[in-house]
Amino acid sequence: ERMGTVGHPEHGILPKRDFDYYLRERLWFDTAGVFGSMTAVRAAVDEFTPDRIVFGTDYPLEILSVEDLSRFVTEIRAMGAAGKAILSGNAPGLLHAG
């Protein structure tokens, strides 16, 4: 009421699905911006789903050395199927997401 939304046609409308659906099925996440932190990647896999995470869509420029980038990729690969999906398998789904 205080914000002036009383009677507004869109105020109070509830989503068709629960919050987790939109978080896990409608959003995509990117490994860029985590400075090569595997802790962040593992947290994203645990909290969301590995099939909605892609490897550096804007290239992880914050990783300044070839060695650090190589380590990051190697550690993602070590995650097995989830790592393979993050590195290459998920990109087509993102590009075709509608």
TANOR-V78228 format. One record per residue. RES is the residue in one letter. SS is DSSP state (H for helix, E for strand, - for the rest). NEAR is the number of other C-alpha atoms within 8 Angstrom. D_LAST is the distance of its C-alpha to the last C-alpha in Angstrom with 2 decimals. Layout:
BEGIN
[[RES,SS,NEAR,D_LAST] [RES,SS,NEAR,D_LAST]]
END
This chain:
BEGIN
[[E,-,5,35.48] [R,-,4,36.57] [M,-,4,33.35] [G,-,5,33.78] [T,-,8,30.88] [V,-,6,33.12] [G,-,5,32.33] [H,-,6,29.02] [P,-,4,26.63] [E,-,5,23.75] [H,-,8,26.11] [G,-,4,26.26] [I,-,5,23.18] [L,-,4,22.09] [P,-,5,18.58] [K,-,4,17.88] [R,-,6,17.71] [D,-,7,19.71] [F,H,6,18.96] [D,H,6,18.71] [Y,H,9,15.77] [Y,H,10,13.66] [L,H,9,15.41] [R,H,10,14.97] [E,H,7,11.72] [R,-,7,9.39] [L,-,8,11.07] [W,-,8,11.77] [F,E,7,15.38] [D,E,10,17.35] [T,-,13,20.99] [A,-,14,21.89] [G,-,8,23.92] [V,-,8,25.87] [F,-,8,28.71] [G,-,12,28.70] [S,-,8,29.30] [M,H,9,28.93] [T,H,6,29.70] [A,H,8,26.45] [V,H,10,24.47] [R,H,8,26.34] [A,H,8,25.81] [A,H,11,22.02] [V,H,10,22.24] [D,H,8,24.61] [E,H,6,22.85] [F,-,9,19.19] [T,-,10,18.37] [P,H,12,18.86] [D,H,8,15.74] [R,H,14,13.64] [I,E,15,16.11] [V,E,15,16.27] [F,-,11,19.45] [G,-,9,20.01] [T,-,9,17.11] [D,-,6,19.64] [Y,-,7,22.52] [P,-,12,24.72] [L,-,7,27.31] [E,-,7,29.10] [I,-,10,30.45] [L,-,7,33.37] [S,-,6,35.09] [V,H,7,34.33] [E,H,6,36.07] [D,H,10,33.87] [L,H,11,30.67] [S,H,8,32.16] [R,H,8,33.12] [F,H,11,29.66] [V,H,9,28.09] [T,H,8,30.99] [E,H,9,30.53] [I,H,13,26.84] [R,H,10,27.87] [A,-,7,30.56] [M,-,9,28.02] [G,-,8,27.77] [A,H,6,24.68] [A,H,9,22.72] [G,H,12,23.89] [K,H,12,23.03] [A,H,13,19.43] [I,H,16,19.30] [L,H,12,21.05] [S,H,9,19.25] [G,H,8,17.52] [N,-,13,14.40] [A,H,9,13.42] [P,H,7,11.90] [G,H,7,9.45] [L,H,9,8.58] [L,H,6,8.53] [H,-,6,6.22] [A,-,5,3.72] [G,-,2,0.00]]
END
